[in-house]
Amino acid sequence: MPMTVRKFSLPEIFFGRESLKYAGGCARILGAERVFLVSDSGLEKAGWVEKVFEILETEKLDWFYYSDIVANPRDFQIQKGARLYQEQGCDVVMALGGGSPMDAAKGIALVASNGGTVHDYEGANRIQRPLPPMVFIPSTAGSGSDISQFAIITDVRRCVKMSIISRTLVPNISIIDPLILGTKPRDLIISSAIDAFSHAVESYISRIAFPFTEVQSLKAIDLIIRYLPRALKEPCPDVLEQLAIASTAAAMAFSNASLGMDHALAHSLGGMLDVVHGLVHSVLLPPVMRYNLPACEEKLADIGRIILGKRRRTSRSTALAGIEKLEENFASLKIATRLRDIVSDRSTLPQVCKTASRDACLLTNPRSADWEQMLEMCEEAW
Ligand SMILES: [Fe+2]
């Protein structure tokens, strides 16, 4: 059967050690005179924000700096940023950070150019007008927001993480400098890598995966399995670079093939209970893979083969042994593996699952699920 017409969207990517120095030139090429830079206090402390100031100065660019954002960025922080973008007469949005500053920067670029509030654009393909040019510099190997057409913003009133999905949210340029990862603590390296791993798995088994995304998903899975243990033993630039390649490949895949049930639940847990995104997947990805097994046995066997380093007798046994090994790997990292490790009140689970059942990511999960089936799975993961 011929493949239906598909699009594969990507930013222009600068990848490599010391690529950060091109940030100013990239903004300049995109027409910048006054850059709106979004980052956070962690990157200020590590000295990277100051470094970007210097780079902009070298390029004789003016800037306005905005850092009034938190993990799981809030709608009101976007509104404030968009107002400041206008008032300050900025012309290019630059983000330096993990998923939160980058998603916030996308929201700000969106509202500053399209008006209204960020809620007006919830869902897929609801953005009409072009956004200001965006130059993104990821500081973690995980979220993939510098590559993807997704922005996830918390609606404070409804306690929901809104998924905003549009081709126009793909930044113009992504500058990936693995040296920035060198200042990250162990916990963040782990949670980012597991987020990227779940992007790779969920995009690989997505209903709308296609060859261009599948090859990226498998590459990312392979690299994370091989290099995460080494990164924890010795986080040297060679190894961190491989994790940055993995997270970029995973982002290329999920941006174009979307995600699944693990992310639908992660968004719901983040919006309702403010659970940090990177902590969810070690708990929920294995049960989600098991739930999906009847719908994608061969694909889960491909993943199992990479995790195990070999195939078992049947696809089903390879897939199941791979999931088991993955659980062992997560347990050995001494991170959360039960839902009770990250959620304090069990009675919130039905609402978490009802909200997740309306998340856009669930549409591409290979096996359909209603909220009650998700609740059953969450109860087992408790
Ligand atoms: Fe994620």
Residues whose N, C-alpha, C, O or C-beta is under 5 A from the ligand:
A	BS01	LIG	D195
